[in-house]
Amino acid sequence: MQLKNDLLLRAARGEAVERTPVWLMRQAGRILPEYRAVRNRLSGFIELAQTPELAAEVTIQPVDILDVDAAIIFSDILVIPEAMGLPYEMVEKRGPRFPETVQTAEDIGRLRIADAESDLGYVLEAIRLVKRELNGRVPLIGFAGAPWTIFAYMVEGSGSKTFSKAKRMLYNQPTLAHALLDMITESTIGYLQAQVRAGADLVQVFDSWAGLLSPAQYATFALPYLGRICDALPEVPVTLFAKGAFFARTELAQLNCRTIGLDWTMDPVESRRLVGPDKTLQGNLDPCVLYGSFEEIRQQTRHMLKAFGPQRHIANLGHGVYPDIDPEKVKCFVDAVKEESTRLQGVA
Ligand SMILES: Cc1c2[nH]c(c1CCC(=O)O)Cc1[nH]c(c(CCC(=O)O)c1C)Cc1[nH]c(c(CCC(=O)O)c1C)Cc1[nH]c(c(C)c1CCC(=O)O)C2
């Protein structure tokens, strides 16, 4: 199927674009009243994610309502631990929780490498439905959590400011930690490959807790596993988003990915220098800018676009959009990227 709007894929591959493509991390689910209307018909997030027809519907909502240049499949990074034998709950207003966690070699022995087709077939079915319903309007982004971030939840058991139980295992039981990271990596590779077979045009790996590790720990416990994932996906562009890992930009750029995601603390010009000319950069407006006035959003967006330049950039926020942002402000950001980047193309 030929895509009608392939700006995102061209930008990711480093091909020329006539304007900067734009989408938002967490665009599906957090902000739209139309999402809440669908979700309120069910028991909660997990049931929605496991119902392919409805997951497909909420995946496409931001394309219809916000006019973004990509859809991202509605799911969660925590489906991987569940598929490995460690189920999670989503506690209203508090986030995910694992009733059982991984602490010992015996705990790891009870886990299995996820089989995407049998354990995560509901995500793959949702991807096939989205592809059919999008009918080539925009590309579909598949995703997974990075091994370190998934490990952090499986050991810690929930979100945490420090993830100190998870970090403790890296220091005190490194062999055990590597065994678990290896299983997560194998599961994730099979899962992302299955997403690509089902129709994902591009995949993003979210390392949301990268910034908790020291540079040395990141080099030992994160980068090699990210490298394996990139090498296993030659058919599609891969985006690595390692939040807070300002210290690892040069090393991330050595991996076989097309795009490096930046959070809002990372300067675009400095990042380009560290990453070199051969990668696309994604990001990185501070999500809190969207609490500002329409004029402020336009001005900050224009400033960001100038700093990145008109090519090899995918506009986004520096992290997921916050749940209490007015969808009109999100639309303002999307429109501002389109209009301002078109204008800047003429200038450059
Ligand atoms: C760390 C992480 C998680 N999940 C995810 C990450 C990495 C990105 C990041 O750092 O923000 C990724 C994710 N989660 C979800 C998506 C869907 C696609 C998208 O909109 O980008 C994506 C890409 C749906 C979701 N995942 C979750 C919801 C809210 C559930 C609900 O509807 O009640 C949605 C729509 C729940 C979730 N899932 C997670 C948390 C901490 C929470 C609770 C708080 C929150 O809302 O973010 C784990």
The ligand as a Gaussian input file, in Angstrom:
#p B3LYP/6-31G(d) Opt

LIG

0 1
 C        6.823000       4.467000      30.880000
 C        5.740000       4.131000      29.877000
 C        4.521000       3.438000      30.163000
 N        3.844000       3.348000      28.968000
 C        4.542000       3.932000      27.953000
 C        5.764000       4.408000      28.496000
 C        6.890000       5.039000      27.702000
 C        6.635000       6.451000      27.358000
 C        6.748000       7.429000      28.499000
 O        7.818000       7.511000      29.112000
 O        5.738000       8.124000      28.743000
 C        4.213000       4.012000      26.526000
 C        2.818000       4.144000      26.093000
 N        1.662000       3.992000      26.827000
 C        0.581000       4.188000      26.033000
 C        1.032000       4.418000      24.704000
 C        0.059000       4.526000      23.547000
 C        0.422000       5.215000      22.344000
 C        0.659000       6.709000      22.494000
 O       -0.314000       7.432000      22.713000
 O        1.807000       7.149000      22.364000
 C        2.433000       4.428000      24.748000
 C        3.445000       4.669000      23.642000
 C       -0.839000       4.129000      26.443000
 C       -1.205000       4.340000      27.865000
 N       -0.570000       3.863000      28.978000
 C       -1.242000       4.241000      30.098000
 C       -2.387000       4.993000      29.698000
 C       -3.448000       5.573000      30.638000
 C       -4.407000       4.489000      30.989000
 C       -5.824000       4.934000      31.134000
 O       -6.491000       5.191000      30.121000
 O       -6.255000       4.941000      32.281000
 C       -2.377000       5.044000      28.299000
 C       -3.374000       5.687000      27.393000
 C       -0.896000       3.911000      31.492000
 C        0.530000       3.913000      31.864000
 N        1.535000       3.185000      31.269000
 C        2.748000       3.464000      31.867000
 C        2.490000       4.384000      32.921000
 C        3.550000       4.960000      33.830000
 C        1.104000       4.637000      32.946000
 C        0.295000       5.445000      33.929000
 C        0.349000       6.891000      33.715000
 C        0.036000       7.358000      32.298000
 O       -1.134000       7.583000      31.971000
 O        0.965000       7.466000      31.552000
 C        4.062000       2.892000      31.455000

